[in-house]
Amino acid sequence: MAEDSRSLAGMVMRVRAMDREPSNLKAALWMAGWLSAMTTMAVAGREATRTLDVFQIMEMRSVLGLVLLYPLIRRQGGFVTMKTTRPLQHIARNVVHYGAQFSWFMALTLIPLAQVISIEFTMPIWTAMLAVSFLGERMNRWKNLAIALGLVGVAIIVRPGSGAANAGQLIALAAAVGFGISVAMVKSLTRTESVVAIIFWMLVVQSAIGLVPALRVWLWPSAEIWPWIIVIAFCGTFSHYCMTRAMRHADATVVVPMDFLRVPLTATAGWLIYGERIDAFTTLGAALILAGNLLNLKRVRPARVAAS
């Protein structure tokens, strides 16, 4: 019996080691899921905010997200496996993330979708700085070039004017800074916490934060709005699952620049759904973003990882 227990424990440790194995390819595949979910959620968020308050949308997203996450919680062993030794880090991360996501949804109601997404892409700058400063990650020429090409590509697509930034643009920038801090904190949490536990505590903490504000503005959604709410809850929950899994396989400075692809993806969604034209600038910007991501995936010699 004891031998069987040791065998099972050994198998679990091997599975966990494989789950954390450094791999840029695996990180890229998980980021593909993140990109799909976030692009879809941007469209759903724009539609839902036409009728409902942002506080209510975020509260419904968190509560429904817990329901959607339950199969993964049960598969991992139930709520007992959600126990954490880092509650303060979870709370701090989710306070920051809640503020960033609230700002993101608010910006969707104030400025064009392309501007929201593009301004959001200052996030890798903040994430890279925090990852290097606090997580001990290292920058190299490929990572620097990937970020540079991505930012240039975004600038070409957006072609920002010289006018002063309006409130919506400043709110979007605040969201980007908040997301950058949140991503760096997630990377730290992945060192000790499971992916499902990180998402579980995100949904629990954010449900608690938003309950009272949501009740103050509550309006029962119509039948036409419910599908958008469900899409937001699903994409908002499992996009983070994909991002956190990607963080287990690569540094934040590798994972985050892949998110630049969301700009051309959003432009494509705008063309397909709203008939927005994709011009030569968008094509050139997308090409630079793709080139930056390919450079960022360039294989580097992984550091030797000690098994624990």
C-alpha positions in Angstrom: 0.0 0.0 0.0 2.8 2.4 0.9 4.6 1.5 -2.2 1.5 2.2 -4.3 1.2 5.6 -2.6 4.8 6.4 -3.4 4.3 5.4 -7.0 1.2 7.6 -7.3 3.0 10.5 -5.7 5.9 10.0 -8.1 3.6 10.0 -11.1 1.9 13.2 -9.9 5.4 14.9 -9.5 6.3 13.8 -13.0 3.1 15.2 -14.5 3.7 18.5 -12.6 7.2 18.7 -13.9 6.0 18.2 -17.5 3.4 20.9 -16.9 6.1 23.3 -16.0 8.6 22.2 -18.7 10.1 25.3 -20.5 8.8 25.3 -24.1 8.2 28.4 -26.3 6.1 26.3 -28.6 3.7 25.2 -25.8 3.5 28.8 -24.6 2.6 29.9 -28.1 -0.2 27.3 -28.3 -1.7 28.4 -25.0 -1.4 32.1 -26.1 -3.4 31.2 -29.2 -6.3 30.3 -26.9 -5.8 33.6 -25.0 -5.8 35.6 -28.3 -9.0 33.9 -29.5 -10.8 34.5 -26.2 -9.7 38.1 -25.8 -10.6 39.1 -29.3 -14.1 37.5 -28.8 -14.5 39.2 -25.4 -13.7 42.6 -26.9 -16.7 42.3 -29.3 -18.9 40.9 -26.6 -17.9 43.6 -24.2 -18.8 46.3 -26.7 -22.2 44.8 -27.2 -23.0 44.2 -23.6 -22.0 47.7 -22.4 -24.6 49.2 -24.8 -27.3 48.1 -22.2 -25.7 47.1 -18.9 -23.4 49.0 -16.4 -19.8 47.9 -16.3 -20.0 46.9 -12.6 -22.8 44.5 -13.4 -21.1 43.0 -16.4 -18.0 42.3 -14.3 -19.9 40.8 -11.4 -21.9 38.5 -13.7 -18.7 37.5 -15.4 -17.0 36.5 -12.1 -20.0 34.6 -10.7 -20.7 32.7 -14.0 -17.0 32.1 -14.3 -17.0 30.2 -11.0 -19.7 28.0 -12.4 -17.8 27.4 -15.6 -14.6 26.7 -13.7 -16.1 24.1 -11.4 -15.4 21.1 -13.8 -11.7 21.9 -13.7 -11.8 22.4 -9.9 -13.5 19.0 -9.5 -11.0 17.4 -11.9 -8.1 18.7 -9.8 -9.5 17.3 -6.6 -12.2 19.7 -5.4 -12.2 22.9 -3.5 -9.8 21.5 -0.9 -7.1 21.8 -3.6 -7.8 25.5 -3.9 -6.2 26.2 -0.5 -3.4 28.7 -0.8 -0.5 29.9 1.3 -0.4 33.2 -0.5 -3.8 34.8 0.1 -2.4 38.4 0.3 -0.7 38.0 -3.1 -3.9 36.8 -4.6 -5.9 39.7 -3.1 -3.3 42.3 -4.2 -3.1 40.9 -7.7 -6.9 40.8 -8.1 -7.5 44.3 -6.7 -5.1 45.6 -9.4 -6.6 43.4 -12.1 -10.2 44.4 -11.2 -9.3 48.0 -11.6 -7.6 47.4 -14.9 -10.5 45.4 -16.3 -13.0 47.9 -15.1 -11.0 50.6 -16.9 -10.8 48.4 -20.0 -14.6 48.0 -20.2 -15.1 51.7 -19.5 -12.7 52.6 -22.3 -14.7 50.4 -24.7 -17.7 52.8 -24.2 -15.6 55.9 -24.7 -13.2 55.4 -27.6 -13.1 53.2 -30.7 -12.3 49.5 -30.2 -9.0 49.8 -32.2 -7.8 52.6 -29.9 -8.6 50.6 -26.8 -6.7 47.5 -28.0 -3.8 49.5 -29.3 -3.3 51.6 -26.2 -3.5 48.4 -24.2 -0.4 47.2 -26.0 1.8 49.5 -23.9 1.3 46.7 -21.4 4.4 44.7 -22.5 6.6 47.6 -21.6 5.3 47.6 -18.0 5.3 43.8 -17.8 8.9 43.5 -19.1 10.2 46.1 -16.7 8.5 44.5 -13.7 9.6 41.0 -14.7 13.2 42.1 -15.0 13.1 44.1 -11.8 11.1 41.8 -9.5 11.1 38.3 -11.1 14.7 38.0 -12.0 14.0 37.5 -15.7 16.6 38.6 -18.3 16.1 40.6 -21.5 18.1 39.7 -24.6 18.4 41.1 -28.1 15.6 38.9 -29.5 13.1 39.9 -26.7 14.1 43.6 -27.1 13.7 43.4 -30.9 10.3 41.6 -30.6 8.9 44.3 -28.3 10.3 47.1 -30.5 8.8 45.6 -33.7 5.5 45.0 -32.0 5.2 48.5 -30.8 6.2 49.9 -34.2 3.6 47.6 -35.8 0.9 48.9 -33.4 1.9 52.5 -34.1 1.6 51.9 -37.9 -1.8 50.4 -37.5 -3.2 53.1 -35.2 -1.4 56.1 -36.7 -2.1 58.2 -33.6 -2.8 61.9 -34.2 -1.1 64.8 -32.5 -4.1 65.9 -30.5 -4.3 65.7 -26.7 -5.4 62.4 -25.2 -9.0 62.3 -24.1 -10.4 60.7 -21.0 -11.1 57.4 -22.8 -7.4 57.2 -23.9 -6.1 57.9 -20.5 -8.4 55.3 -19.0 -7.2 52.8 -21.5 -3.6 53.6 -20.6 -4.4 53.1 -16.9 -5.8 49.7 -17.8 -2.6 48.8 -19.7 -0.5 49.7 -16.7 -2.7 47.7 -14.4 -2.7 44.6 -16.7 1.1 44.8 -16.9 1.4 44.7 -13.1 -1.2 41.9 -12.9 0.7 39.8 -15.5 3.9 40.1 -13.6 2.2 39.1 -10.3 0.6 36.1 -12.1 4.1 34.9 -13.2 5.2 35.0 -9.5 2.1 33.1 -8.4 2.7 30.3 -11.0 5.8 29.4 -9.1 3.8 27.9 -6.2 0.1 27.9 -7.3 -1.8 25.8 -9.8 -3.4 27.4 -12.8 -6.9 26.5 -11.6 -6.2 27.9 -8.1 -5.0 31.2 -9.6 -8.2 31.6 -11.6 -10.4 30.4 -8.7 -9.1 33.1 -6.4 -9.3 35.7 -9.2 -13.1 35.0 -9.5 -13.7 34.8 -5.8 -11.8 38.0 -4.9 -13.3 40.0 -7.8 -16.8 38.7 -7.1 -16.4 40.1 -3.5 -15.0 43.4 -4.7 -17.8 44.0 -7.2 -20.9 42.7 -5.4 -22.1 46.0 -3.7 -21.4 48.2 -6.8 -23.1 45.7 -9.0 -26.2 45.6 -6.8 -26.5 49.4 -6.8 -26.8 49.5 -10.6 -28.5 46.1 -11.2 -30.7 45.8 -14.3 -32.0 42.3 -15.3 -30.5 41.5 -18.7 -32.8 41.0 -21.6 -32.8 37.8 -23.7 -30.6 39.5 -26.3 -27.9 40.4 -23.8 -27.6 37.1 -22.0 -25.5 35.4 -24.8 -23.0 38.3 -24.7 -22.8 37.9 -20.9 -22.1 34.2 -21.2 -19.5 34.8 -23.8 -17.8 37.4 -21.6 -17.8 35.0 -18.6 -16.5 32.0 -20.7 -13.8 34.0 -22.5 -12.9 36.0 -19.4 -12.4 32.9 -17.3 -10.6 30.6 -19.8 -8.5 33.3 -21.4 -6.7 33.5 -18.0 -6.4 29.8 -17.9 -4.6 29.9 -21.3 -2.4 32.9 -20.2 -1.4 31.2 -16.9 -0.6 27.9 -18.6 1.6 29.9 -21.1 3.4 31.5 -18.2 4.3 28.1 -16.9 6.2 27.3 -20.1 8.0 30.6 -20.8 9.1 33.9 -19.2 6.7 36.8 -19.1 9.0 38.6 -21.5 8.5 35.8 -24.0 4.7 35.3 -23.5 3.5 38.9 -23.4 4.9 40.0 -26.8 2.9 37.2 -28.5 -0.2 39.2 -27.5 0.6 41.8 -30.1 -1.1 39.6 -32.6 -4.4 40.6 -31.0 -4.2 43.9 -32.8 -4.5 42.5 -36.4 -6.9 39.9 -35.1 -9.1 42.6 -33.7 -8.9 44.5 -37.0 -9.9 41.3 -38.8 -12.9 40.9 -36.5 -13.9 44.5 -37.1 -13.8 43.8 -40.9 -15.8 40.6 -40.7 -18.4 41.8 -38.1 -18.7 45.6 -38.7 -17.4 45.9 -42.2 -14.4 48.0 -41.2 -11.8 48.2 -44.0 -8.3 46.7 -43.5 -5.9 49.0 -45.3 -2.2 48.8 -46.3 -1.1 50.3 -42.9 -2.9 47.5 -41.0 -1.3 44.9 -43.2 2.2 46.3 -42.7 1.7 46.7 -39.0 0.5 43.1 -38.7 3.5 41.9 -40.7 5.9 43.6 -38.2 4.0 42.3 -35.2 4.2 38.7 -36.7 7.9 39.2 -37.4 8.5 40.3 -33.8 6.7 37.3 -32.4 8.7 34.9 -34.6 11.9 36.5 -33.4 10.7 36.2 -29.8 10.1 32.5 -30.3 13.7 32.0 -31.3 15.0 29.2 -29.2 17.4 30.1 -26.5 19.4 27.8 -24.2 17.0 27.1 -21.3 18.3 27.4 -17.8 18.8 24.2 -15.9 15.7 23.7 -13.7 16.0 21.8 -10.4 13.2 19.4 -9.7 11.6 19.7 -6.3 
